[in-house]
Amino acid sequence: MVTKIKVLGFIITLIHLSAIVQAQKKEQVTMVKSIKDKRIAIFIGGKPFTSFRYPDSLEKPVLFPLRTADGRMVTRGFPLEPRPGEPTDHPHHIGLWFNFENLNGLDFWNNSYAIPRSKKNLYGWIRTDRILQATGGTTGILSYHANWINQQKQVILEETTRFEFSGNDHQRIIDRFTTLKADTNAVFNDAKDGLLGLRLAHELQIPATEDQKFTDNKGNLTIVKAGADHTANGNYITSAGKTGNDAWSTRGVWCKVFGKMGTDSVSVVIIDHPKNPNYPTFWHARGYGLFAANPLGEKIFTNGKSQKNLTLKKGEAVTFRYRIIITNGSKTISSAQLNELAEDFAKNDK
């Protein structure tokens, strides 16, 4: 009898281990190109994950939208595909993007369709001119070349970005490697708005405890009353243990936002890389849904105690590396697991 119980226990253990292995098994990544629409759709396990969008109607290339493994959108739909009830502030917050507020005096971050034509000369554009690679597999590779330009289409920086997409039945991972090469002397003047950013779905916002006011680029004021939003249920936590709105302006190796979407616990994590400038990064993580890593906003994040200006002379280059993890399931991904994923990413030093 004892032997039978041991055998049964061994079989149950094997079944459990098999389930874990299956859950962690990488799914196939495939890509579908639309040259006409300047869009590349990325599928993982046969299910839509995101699309790389680079039409001239946008002031920058973006990944939009981002989805969990079971198809829930973790990024806001507005302005490309607005959804009922979601906020419509900050029209330049689209999916996942990479740019900066003050490069040689030009604002690349806040540029959008909402900027009046008379003021467009104060802003910059990122134009994708070549797709270098788009291949599938257990890790999908998408790389492109783009130019950071002014209104006269003069090139300030050349960007080469490589995305590595992977996932399993409950997780999606994006590793992003972006190299910026200066075509002329380029100065990133210390500023709040940068560098890698995404705009979260309504559910992942932090519930407002006081009235919130937002002014868009046209000067229109929106007021969200405290307690009036019954959808938002998100929260932040950093590798340094900062939570909620206290995560903003602090440093950390990683930052996680998490909340309920339906019956699932959903999290979105950004991980910094040891080779990035000013590591570990400052978190520009706002309760209303902006989630960004900005190593070059030190002045405002330290109340003027120090600052970080990054200068590239003509021909010089800098590389930024980030990992984005989207997880869904019965419980949120743990800090211990995120530390392991951060250690793993640190080994990837392309």
The 8 nearest C-alpha neighbors of each residue, nearest first, counted from 0:
[[1, 3, 2, 4, 5, 6, 7, 8],
 [0, 2, 4, 3, 5, 6, 7, 8],
 [1, 3, 5, 0, 4, 6, 7, 8],
 [4, 2, 6, 0, 5, 1, 7, 8],
 [3, 5, 7, 1, 2, 6, 8, 0],
 [4, 6, 8, 2, 7, 3, 9, 1],
 [7, 5, 9, 3, 8, 4, 2, 10],
 [8, 6, 4, 10, 5, 9, 3, 11],
 [7, 9, 5, 11, 6, 10, 4, 12],
 [10, 8, 6, 12, 7, 11, 5, 13],
 [11, 9, 13, 7, 12, 8, 14, 6],
 [10, 12, 14, 8, 13, 9, 15, 7],
 [13, 11, 15, 9, 10, 14, 16, 8],
 [14, 12, 10, 16, 15, 11, 17, 9],
 [13, 15, 17, 11, 12, 16, 18, 10],
 [16, 14, 12, 18, 13, 17, 11, 19],
 [17, 15, 19, 13, 18, 14, 12, 20],
 [16, 18, 14, 20, 15, 19, 13, 21],
 [17, 19, 21, 15, 16, 20, 22, 14],
 [20, 18, 22, 16, 17, 21, 23, 15],
 [19, 21, 17, 23, 22, 18, 24, 16],
 [22, 20, 24, 18, 23, 19, 17, 168],
 [23, 21, 19, 20, 24, 168, 18, 167],
 [22, 24, 20, 21, 167, 19, 25, 168],
 [25, 23, 21, 22, 167, 20, 26, 168],
 [26, 24, 167, 166, 137, 23, 27, 165],
 [25, 27, 44, 167, 166, 137, 43, 24],
 [28, 26, 137, 44, 136, 43, 29, 25],
 [27, 29, 43, 135, 136, 139, 42, 137],
 [28, 30, 135, 42, 41, 43, 27, 136],
 [31, 29, 41, 40, 42, 135, 39, 32],
 [30, 32, 40, 39, 41, 33, 29, 42],
 [33, 31, 39, 34, 38, 40, 30, 37],
 [34, 32, 38, 36, 35, 37, 39, 31],
 [33, 35, 37, 36, 32, 38, 39, 31],
 [34, 36, 33, 37, 38, 32, 54, 39],
 [35, 37, 38, 33, 34, 54, 52, 53],
 [38, 36, 34, 54, 53, 35, 33, 52],
 [37, 39, 52, 33, 36, 51, 32, 53],
 [38, 40, 32, 51, 50, 31, 33, 41],
 [41, 39, 50, 31, 30, 49, 51, 32],
 [40, 42, 30, 49, 50, 48, 29, 47],
 [43, 41, 47, 46, 29, 48, 45, 28],
 [44, 42, 28, 45, 46, 27, 26, 48],
 [43, 45, 26, 27, 46, 28, 42, 167],
 [44, 46, 43, 42, 47, 27, 29, 28],
 [45, 47, 42, 43, 44, 48, 70, 68],
 [48, 46, 42, 49, 41, 43, 45, 70],
 [49, 47, 66, 42, 41, 65, 43, 46],
 [48, 50, 65, 64, 41, 63, 40, 47],
 [51, 49, 40, 63, 39, 62, 41, 52],
 [50, 52, 62, 39, 38, 61, 40, 63],
 [53, 51, 38, 61, 60, 50, 37, 62],
 [52, 54, 60, 37, 127, 38, 55, 51],
 [55, 53, 56, 37, 57, 52, 36, 38],
 [54, 56, 57, 53, 58, 126, 59, 37],
 [55, 57, 54, 58, 53, 112, 59, 111],
 [58, 56, 55, 59, 54, 53, 60, 111],
 [57, 59, 124, 125, 111, 110, 56, 55],
 [60, 58, 125, 57, 124, 126, 61, 53],
 [61, 59, 53, 52, 96, 127, 125, 57],
 [62, 60, 96, 52, 95, 51, 63, 94],
 [61, 63, 51, 95, 50, 94, 64, 52],
 [64, 62, 94, 50, 49, 65, 61, 95],
 [63, 65, 49, 94, 74, 62, 66, 72],
 [64, 66, 49, 63, 74, 72, 73, 48],
 [67, 65, 72, 71, 48, 70, 73, 64],
 [66, 68, 70, 71, 69, 325, 327, 326],
 [67, 69, 169, 70, 170, 168, 171, 66],
 [70, 68, 67, 71, 169, 66, 327, 168],
 [69, 71, 67, 66, 68, 72, 47, 48],
 [70, 72, 66, 67, 69, 73, 68, 260],
 [73, 71, 66, 74, 65, 70, 67, 64],
 [72, 74, 200, 66, 65, 199, 71, 75],
 [75, 73, 199, 200, 198, 72, 94, 65],
 [74, 76, 200, 199, 77, 198, 201, 73],
 [75, 77, 81, 80, 82, 79, 78, 74],
 [78, 76, 81, 79, 80, 75, 87, 82],
 [77, 79, 81, 80, 90, 76, 93, 87],
 [80, 78, 77, 76, 81, 93, 63, 75],
 [79, 81, 76, 77, 78, 82, 75, 64],
 [82, 80, 77, 76, 78, 79, 83, 85],
 [81, 83, 76, 85, 84, 80, 77, 75],
 [84, 82, 85, 81, 86, 76, 77, 80],
 [83, 85, 82, 86, 201, 81, 230, 87],
 [84, 86, 83, 201, 82, 87, 75, 81],
 [87, 85, 88, 84, 201, 77, 75, 287],
 [86, 88, 77, 85, 89, 90, 78, 81],
 [89, 87, 215, 86, 90, 213, 214, 221],
 [88, 90, 91, 215, 92, 87, 216, 214],
 [91, 89, 92, 88, 78, 111, 87, 113],
 [90, 92, 111, 89, 109, 93, 110, 108],
 [93, 91, 90, 198, 89, 94, 197, 289],
 [92, 94, 91, 95, 198, 61, 197, 63],
 [93, 95, 63, 197, 64, 62, 74, 198],
 [96, 94, 197, 62, 61, 196, 93, 63],
 [95, 97, 61, 196, 195, 197, 94, 98],
 [98, 96, 195, 194, 196, 99, 95, 193],
 [97, 99, 194, 108, 107, 193, 96, 195],
 [100, 98, 193, 108, 107, 194, 101, 192],
 [99, 101, 106, 108, 192, 107, 193, 190],
 [102, 100, 106, 104, 105, 188, 99, 187],
 [101, 103, 187, 105, 104, 186, 188, 106],
 [104, 102, 186, 105, 185, 101, 187, 188],
 [103, 105, 101, 102, 106, 188, 121, 186],
 [106, 104, 122, 102, 101, 121, 103, 123],
 [107, 105, 100, 122, 101, 108, 123, 109],
 [106, 108, 123, 100, 99, 122, 110, 109],
 [109, 107, 100, 99, 98, 106, 110, 192],
 [110, 108, 91, 107, 106, 111, 100, 122],
 [109, 111, 107, 108, 122, 91, 58, 114],
 [112, 110, 91, 113, 114, 58, 109, 90],
 [111, 113, 114, 110, 90, 115, 57, 91],
 [112, 114, 111, 216, 115, 217, 90, 110],
 [113, 115, 112, 111, 216, 119, 116, 110],
 [116, 114, 117, 118, 113, 119, 112, 217],
 [115, 117, 119, 118, 114, 120, 113, 112],
 [116, 118, 115, 119, 120, 114, 121, 122],
 [119, 117, 116, 120, 115, 121, 114, 122],
 [118, 120, 116, 121, 122, 117, 114, 115],
 [119, 121, 118, 122, 150, 149, 117, 123],
 [122, 120, 119, 105, 118, 106, 123, 104],
 [123, 121, 106, 105, 119, 120, 107, 110],
 [122, 124, 107, 149, 105, 106, 148, 150],
 [125, 123, 58, 148, 147, 59, 107, 126],
 [126, 124, 147, 59, 146, 58, 148, 145],
 [125, 127, 145, 146, 128, 124, 59, 147],
 [128, 126, 145, 144, 129, 53, 146, 125],
 [127, 129, 145, 144, 126, 130, 146, 143],
 [130, 128, 144, 143, 131, 127, 145, 142],
 [129, 131, 143, 132, 142, 144, 128, 133],
 [130, 132, 143, 142, 129, 144, 133, 141],
 [133, 131, 142, 141, 130, 134, 140, 143],
 [132, 134, 141, 140, 142, 30, 135, 131],
 [135, 133, 140, 139, 132, 141, 30, 136],
 [134, 136, 139, 29, 28, 30, 140, 138],
 [137, 135, 138, 28, 27, 139, 29, 134],
 [136, 138, 27, 28, 26, 25, 139, 165],
 [139, 137, 165, 136, 164, 163, 28, 140],
 [138, 140, 135, 164, 28, 136, 163, 134],
 [141, 139, 163, 134, 133, 162, 135, 138],
 [142, 140, 133, 162, 132, 161, 134, 163],
 [143, 141, 161, 132, 131, 160, 162, 130],
 [142, 144, 130, 131, 160, 129, 159, 145],
 [143, 145, 159, 129, 158, 127, 128, 130],
 [146, 144, 127, 158, 126, 128, 157, 125],
 [147, 145, 157, 126, 125, 156, 148, 158],
 [146, 148, 125, 156, 155, 124, 154, 157],
 [149, 147, 154, 152, 153, 124, 155, 123],
 [148, 150, 123, 152, 151, 153, 124, 122],
 [149, 151, 152, 120, 123, 148, 119, 122],
 [150, 152, 149, 153, 148, 120, 154, 123],
 [153, 151, 148, 149, 150, 154, 124, 147],
 [152, 154, 148, 151, 149, 155, 150, 147],
 [153, 155, 148, 156, 147, 146, 152, 182],
 [154, 156, 182, 147, 148, 183, 181, 153],
 [157, 155, 181, 147, 180, 182, 154, 146],
 [156, 158, 146, 180, 179, 145, 147, 181],
 [157, 159, 179, 145, 144, 178, 146, 156],
 [158, 160, 144, 178, 177, 143, 145, 179],
 [161, 159, 177, 142, 176, 143, 178, 158],
 [160, 162, 142, 176, 141, 175, 177, 163],
 [163, 161, 175, 141, 174, 140, 142, 164],
 [162, 164, 140, 174, 139, 173, 138, 175],
 [165, 163, 173, 139, 138, 172, 162, 140],
 [166, 164, 138, 172, 171, 137, 139, 163],
 [167, 165, 171, 170, 25, 26, 172, 43],
 [166, 168, 25, 26, 170, 169, 24, 23],
 [167, 169, 22, 68, 170, 166, 23, 26],
 [170, 168, 68, 327, 167, 326, 328, 171],
 [169, 171, 326, 166, 167, 325, 68, 168],
 [170, 172, 166, 325, 324, 165, 68, 326],
 [173, 171, 324, 165, 323, 164, 166, 325],
 [174, 172, 164, 323, 163, 322, 175, 162],
 [173, 175, 322, 163, 162, 321, 323, 172],
 [174, 176, 162, 321, 320, 161, 322, 173],
 [177, 175, 320, 161, 160, 319, 162, 178],
 [176, 178, 160, 319, 318, 159, 175, 320],
 [179, 177, 318, 159, 317, 158, 160, 319],
 [178, 180, 158, 316, 317, 157, 156, 318],
 [181, 179, 316, 157, 156, 315, 314, 158],
 [182, 180, 156, 313, 183, 314, 315, 155],
 [183, 181, 155, 313, 156, 314, 154, 180],
 [184, 182, 313, 181, 155, 185, 312, 314],
 [183, 185, 312, 313, 311, 181, 186, 182],
 [184, 186, 311, 310, 183, 103, 181, 312],
 [187, 185, 310, 103, 102, 188, 309, 311],
 [186, 188, 102, 309, 308, 101, 310, 189],
 [187, 189, 308, 101, 186, 190, 102, 309],
 [188, 190, 308, 296, 295, 307, 187, 306],
 [191, 189, 296, 192, 188, 100, 101, 295],
 [190, 192, 296, 299, 193, 189, 100, 293],
 [193, 191, 100, 190, 99, 108, 194, 296],
 [194, 192, 99, 293, 195, 98, 100, 191],
 [193, 195, 293, 98, 99, 97, 292, 196],
 [196, 194, 97, 292, 291, 96, 193, 98],
 [197, 195, 291, 96, 290, 95, 194, 97],
 [196, 198, 95, 290, 94, 289, 291, 96],
 [199, 197, 289, 288, 74, 92, 94, 75],
 [200, 198, 74, 288, 75, 73, 203, 197],
 [199, 201, 75, 74, 73, 202, 203, 198],
 [200, 202, 203, 204, 231, 85, 199, 75],
 [203, 201, 231, 230, 200, 204, 232, 233],
 [204, 202, 233, 201, 258, 200, 231, 232],
 [203, 205, 233, 288, 231, 287, 286, 201],
 [204, 206, 233, 286, 234, 232, 231, 207],
 [207, 205, 231, 232, 204, 208, 228, 233],
 [206, 208, 225, 209, 205, 226, 210, 211],
 [209, 207, 225, 206, 226, 210, 224, 211],
 [210, 208, 225, 207, 211, 224, 226, 223],
 [209, 211, 224, 225, 223, 212, 222, 207],
 [212, 210, 223, 222, 209, 224, 213, 207],
 [213, 211, 222, 221, 223, 210, 214, 220],
 [214, 212, 221, 220, 222, 215, 88, 211],
 [215, 213, 220, 219, 218, 221, 216, 212],
 [214, 216, 218, 217, 219, 89, 88, 213],
 [215, 217, 218, 113, 114, 214, 89, 219],
 [218, 216, 215, 219, 113, 114, 214, 115],
 [217, 219, 215, 216, 214, 220, 213, 221],
 [220, 218, 214, 215, 217, 221, 216, 213],
 [219, 221, 214, 213, 218, 222, 215, 212],
 [222, 220, 213, 212, 214, 223, 219, 88],
 [221, 223, 212, 211, 224, 213, 220, 210],
 [224, 222, 211, 210, 212, 225, 221, 227],
 [223, 225, 210, 227, 226, 222, 211, 209],
 [226, 224, 209, 210, 208, 207, 227, 223],
 [225, 227, 228, 224, 207, 208, 229, 206],
 [226, 228, 224, 225, 229, 223, 207, 206],
 [227, 229, 226, 230, 231, 206, 225, 207],
 [228, 230, 231, 227, 226, 206, 232, 202],
 [231, 229, 202, 228, 232, 201, 206, 204],
 [230, 232, 202, 204, 206, 201, 203, 205],
 [233, 231, 258, 205, 206, 202, 203, 204],
 [234, 232, 203, 258, 205, 204, 257, 231],
 [233, 235, 243, 256, 205, 257, 258, 236],
 [236, 234, 256, 243, 242, 255, 257, 246],
 [235, 237, 242, 255, 241, 254, 240, 256],
 [238, 236, 254, 240, 239, 241, 253, 251],
 [237, 239, 253, 251, 240, 252, 254, 236],
 [238, 240, 237, 251, 241, 250, 252, 236],
 [239, 241, 237, 238, 236, 242, 246, 251],
 [242, 240, 246, 237, 236, 239, 245, 243],
 [243, 241, 236, 235, 246, 245, 240, 244],
 [244, 242, 235, 234, 245, 246, 236, 241],
 [243, 245, 246, 247, 286, 242, 285, 235],
 [246, 244, 243, 247, 242, 241, 249, 248],
 [247, 245, 241, 244, 242, 249, 243, 248],
 [246, 248, 284, 283, 245, 282, 249, 244],
 [249, 247, 300, 282, 281, 283, 246, 250],
 [250, 248, 281, 247, 246, 282, 251, 300],
 [251, 249, 281, 280, 279, 282, 248, 252],
 [250, 252, 253, 238, 279, 239, 237, 280],
 [251, 253, 271, 279, 238, 270, 280, 254],
 [254, 252, 270, 251, 238, 269, 237, 271],
 [253, 255, 237, 269, 268, 236, 238, 270],
 [256, 254, 268, 236, 235, 267, 237, 257],
 [255, 257, 235, 267, 234, 266, 268, 233],
 [258, 256, 266, 233, 234, 265, 203, 255],
 [259, 257, 233, 265, 203, 232, 264, 234],
 [258, 260, 264, 263, 265, 261, 262, 232],
 [261, 259, 263, 262, 265, 264, 202, 258],
 [260, 262, 263, 259, 264, 71, 202, 265],
 [261, 263, 260, 259, 264, 329, 328, 265],
 [264, 262, 328, 260, 261, 259, 329, 265],
 [263, 265, 259, 330, 328, 327, 331, 329],
 [266, 264, 327, 257, 258, 326, 259, 263],
 [267, 265, 257, 326, 256, 325, 331, 268],
 [266, 268, 325, 256, 324, 255, 257, 326],
 [267, 269, 255, 324, 323, 254, 256, 270],
 [268, 270, 323, 253, 254, 322, 324, 255],
 [271, 269, 253, 322, 321, 252, 341, 323],
 [270, 272, 252, 321, 253, 279, 280, 269],
 [271, 273, 274, 275, 345, 320, 321, 270],
 [274, 272, 275, 278, 345, 271, 279, 276],
 [275, 273, 272, 276, 278, 348, 320, 319],
 [274, 276, 319, 272, 273, 278, 277, 320],
 [275, 277, 278, 274, 294, 319, 280, 273],
 [276, 278, 294, 279, 280, 275, 295, 307],
 [279, 277, 280, 276, 275, 273, 294, 272],
 [278, 280, 252, 251, 250, 277, 271, 281],
 [279, 281, 294, 278, 250, 293, 251, 292],
 [280, 282, 250, 249, 294, 293, 248, 292],
 [283, 281, 292, 284, 248, 247, 249, 291],
 [282, 284, 291, 247, 292, 248, 290, 293],
 [285, 283, 290, 247, 282, 291, 289, 246],
 [286, 284, 289, 287, 288, 290, 283, 247],
 [285, 287, 205, 288, 204, 244, 284, 289],
 [288, 286, 204, 285, 289, 205, 207, 206],
 [289, 287, 199, 204, 286, 198, 285, 290],
 [288, 290, 198, 285, 284, 197, 287, 291],
 [289, 291, 284, 197, 196, 198, 288, 283],
 [292, 290, 196, 283, 195, 284, 282, 293],
 [293, 291, 282, 195, 283, 194, 281, 280],
 [292, 294, 194, 193, 281, 295, 296, 280],
 [293, 295, 280, 281, 277, 296, 292, 276],
 [296, 294, 189, 293, 307, 297, 190, 308],
 [297, 295, 190, 191, 189, 298, 294, 293],
 [296, 298, 306, 300, 307, 299, 295, 301],
 [299, 297, 306, 303, 305, 301, 300, 296],
 [298, 300, 302, 301, 297, 303, 296, 191],
 [299, 301, 248, 297, 298, 302, 296, 249],
 [302, 300, 303, 298, 304, 299, 297, 305],
 [303, 301, 299, 300, 304, 298, 305, 297],
 [302, 304, 298, 301, 305, 299, 306, 300],
 [303, 305, 301, 302, 298, 306, 297, 299],
 [306, 304, 298, 303, 297, 301, 307, 302],
 [305, 307, 298, 297, 189, 308, 303, 304],
 [306, 308, 189, 295, 297, 309, 296, 298],
 [309, 307, 188, 189, 187, 310, 306, 295],
 [308, 310, 187, 186, 307, 311, 188, 295],
 [311, 309, 186, 185, 187, 312, 308, 184],
 [312, 310, 185, 315, 184, 181, 186, 313],
 [311, 313, 184, 315, 314, 185, 310, 181],
 [312, 314, 183, 184, 181, 182, 315, 311],
 [315, 313, 181, 182, 312, 180, 316, 183],
 [316, 314, 312, 311, 313, 180, 181, 317],
 [317, 315, 180, 179, 181, 178, 311, 314],
 [316, 318, 179, 178, 180, 319, 315, 311],
 [319, 317, 178, 177, 179, 320, 176, 316],
 [318, 320, 177, 275, 176, 178, 321, 317],
 [319, 321, 176, 175, 272, 275, 177, 318],
 [322, 320, 175, 271, 270, 174, 272, 323],
 [321, 323, 174, 270, 173, 269, 175, 324],
 [324, 322, 269, 173, 268, 172, 270, 174],
 [323, 325, 172, 268, 267, 171, 326, 173],
 [326, 324, 267, 171, 170, 266, 67, 172],
 [327, 325, 170, 266, 265, 169, 67, 324],
 [326, 328, 265, 169, 264, 263, 67, 170],
 [329, 327, 263, 264, 330, 169, 265, 326],
 [328, 330, 264, 263, 331, 327, 262, 265],
 [331, 329, 264, 328, 332, 327, 263, 265],
 [330, 332, 264, 333, 266, 265, 328, 329],
 [331, 333, 336, 330, 334, 326, 337, 266],
 [334, 332, 336, 335, 331, 337, 330, 338],
 [333, 335, 337, 336, 338, 332, 238, 339],
 [336, 334, 338, 333, 337, 339, 332, 340],
 [337, 335, 339, 333, 334, 338, 340, 332],
 [336, 338, 340, 334, 339, 335, 341, 333],
 [337, 339, 341, 335, 336, 340, 334, 342],
 [340, 338, 342, 336, 337, 341, 343, 335],
 [339, 341, 337, 343, 342, 338, 344, 336],
 [342, 340, 338, 344, 343, 339, 337, 345],
 [343, 341, 339, 345, 340, 344, 338, 346],
 [342, 344, 340, 341, 345, 346, 339, 347],
 [343, 345, 341, 347, 346, 342, 340, 272],
 [346, 344, 342, 347, 343, 272, 341, 273],
 [345, 347, 344, 343, 348, 342, 341, 349],
 [348, 346, 344, 345, 349, 343, 272, 320],
 [349, 347, 346, 345, 274, 344, 320, 272],
 [348, 347, 176, 320, 318, 346, 161, 177]]
